[in-house]
Amino acid sequence: MSTRHSAKFRGGAAAVSVAVLAITMAGCGGGDDNKPKAAQSPSPNSQGAAPQAQAPSGSPTPTPTEVLATVNGESGMTLTINSAVRDAGGFLTVSGQLKNTGSQAFASTAAWRGNELNSSGASVAGVTLVDKAGKKRYYVLRDTDGRCLCTTGLTVIDAGQSVPFFAQFPVPPNNTTQVDFNLPTFATATIKISG
């Protein structure tokens, strides 16, 4: 390629890059700052929730309006389960919210990881599902490095804070329509499976 054509190509590529950047930045605009705060749409994280640990692709986010079960744990912690969905990949994803309804930060999350050593760190890897009819217990799936396919990074939950969680399990048989969900330190919750 000659120097003249190379320069044209670089100039064209730079123009395309600038155009893409301009379109991207326009799409990320914050809205009209002259609107009253109540009229602006709330951010998806407006409830003070910490960002969820990165879920594997394709895992659904909980539907906040649907509640399959709510159970209490220690020191004002509550667990709300919003969905239990069979995924096309052959696993079951359970998701919901952990909320600290107490007046102090909650830092006793170590029991939630169960017998997990260090591969997943602070997590909900200790959660299990029990299929009473099929007489089977299901444990959280692991990736090839031994890390749980579940929410990680749960060390401290501040007073009033809600934190989304998810955990993925081997899928129970199609005739299993409900399972018992058990996260250490919380009461057992019976949940219905959809999908």
N, C-alpha and C positions, 0 to 999 in steps of 0.2 A: 504494500500500500504506500502511495507516495506521501510525502510530508503534508502536501496541500489537502489530500483526502483525509489523512489522519487528523489534521486540525479541524476539518469540517465535522468529522465524526465525533471528536471530543466536544466540540461546541454544541452539536446537536444533542449529544448525551447529557451535557450539562443543562441545556434548556429543558429537556424532558425531566431531569431530576428536580430542577427548580419548580416546574409545573406540578409534579407529583407532590412535592413538599408543600406547595401553596394550597393544593386541594386538601391534603391531609390536615394541615393546620386550620383551614376553614371549617372542616368537619369537626374539629375539636374545640370550636369556639365555646366560650362560657356563657353565652346568652347575653341578654340585655341587662347591663348593670343598673339601669334606671328603674327596672321593675322592682316593686316591693319584694322583700325576701319571701313572703308567703306565696307569691304568685310564681316564683321560680320553681321548677320541678326539683324535688329532692333527689339527692344523689343516692345510688343504690346502697351506699354504706352509711346512710344518715343516722342509723341507730347506734352508732359508736362501735359497731362490730369490728373485730380485727379481721384482716383479710384471711380467707381460708387458704390453708396450705394447698399447693397446686394439686389438683385432682388429675388422674389419668384422663386423656381425651375421651369424650363421649359420656362421662359421668354426669348425671343430671344434677341440677341445683334444686334444693328443696322448694316446694310450693308453700310459702308462709301461711296461706289461708287454710291449708289442709293439715289437720292434726290427727295422726294415727294413735299417739299415746303421749302422755306427759307423766314423768315420774320424778320423785325427789331424791336428792342425794344428801351428802353431809354439808354442813355450814352454809345452807341456803342455796345450794346449787340445784338447778332443775334441768331436766333433759326432755326436750320435745322432739318427737320423731315425726317428720313431715312426709316421708315417702320410703317405700321399700319396693323397688322396681326390678323385675327381671330384665336384664340387658341382652341384646342380640349376641354379645360376645360369650355368653354362657356363664355369666355371673350375676349376683344379686347386689344391688347398691342400696344401702340404707343411708338416709341423710336427714339432717335436722339441725337443731340449735342446742347449745349448752348455754345456760344463763346463770349468772351470779346474782341472786336476789338478796344476798346478804349485804351487810354494811361495811365489810372489809374485803380486801383482795383475797382471792382464793389461790393458794399455791400448792395444794396437796394433790397434784395431778399424777404423781408417780404411780399410784395404784391402777390408773386407767390403762397403762401400757402392759399390764399383766406380767407374764414371765419374760417379756421382751427385754433383752440385755441392752445393747447400745446401737443396734443397727437402725432402729427407727427413732430413737431418742424419746422425748416427751410426746406421747401420742395416745390414741384410743385403741391401740393394738390389742388390748386385753379383752375387747368386746367379743362376745360369742352369740350365736343363734342356736336355739334348740328346737328341733322338729320333734315334738312329743309323739305324734302319730307314727312317724317314720323311725323314731328312736335313734336320732342322729344329732350330734353337736357339730356345728360349723364354726371354724376359726377364720379370722381375717386372712385374706390372700396376701402373699408376699411377692415382691418382684425378684429378679434374678440375683440381686445383691442382698436379699433377705429383708428388705425394708417393707413395712406394711403398706397395703393399698388402702390407706386411711389418712385422716387428718393428723398432721404432726406439728410440732412446735408449740404445743399447749403447755406452757410453764406457769404463767400467772394469768388469772382472769379477774379483772378489776371489778369492784362493786358496781352492779347495774349493767355490766357488759354482757352482750350476747355474742357467742362465737359459733359460726357454722361448723358442722362436722359431717364427715361421710366415712363409710367403711364398706369395703367390697368383700363378698363371700362367694364360695362356690354356690351355684344355683341349686336350690332344692328341686325335687321332682315336681312336675306340673300339677300333680294332685295335692301338693302341699300348699294350702292357701293361707296359713298363718304360722308364725314362729314366735318363740319367746326371745326377746332381745335383752341381753344382760351385760351391762358395763359395770365393772367393779365400783363399789361404793354407792350405786344407785339401786333402787328397787327394780325388779324384773318387769318388763313391759311386753304384753302380747300384742303383736302387730300383724295386720293383714298385708299380704303380698299382692301387688298389682302387676299386670303384664304377663 
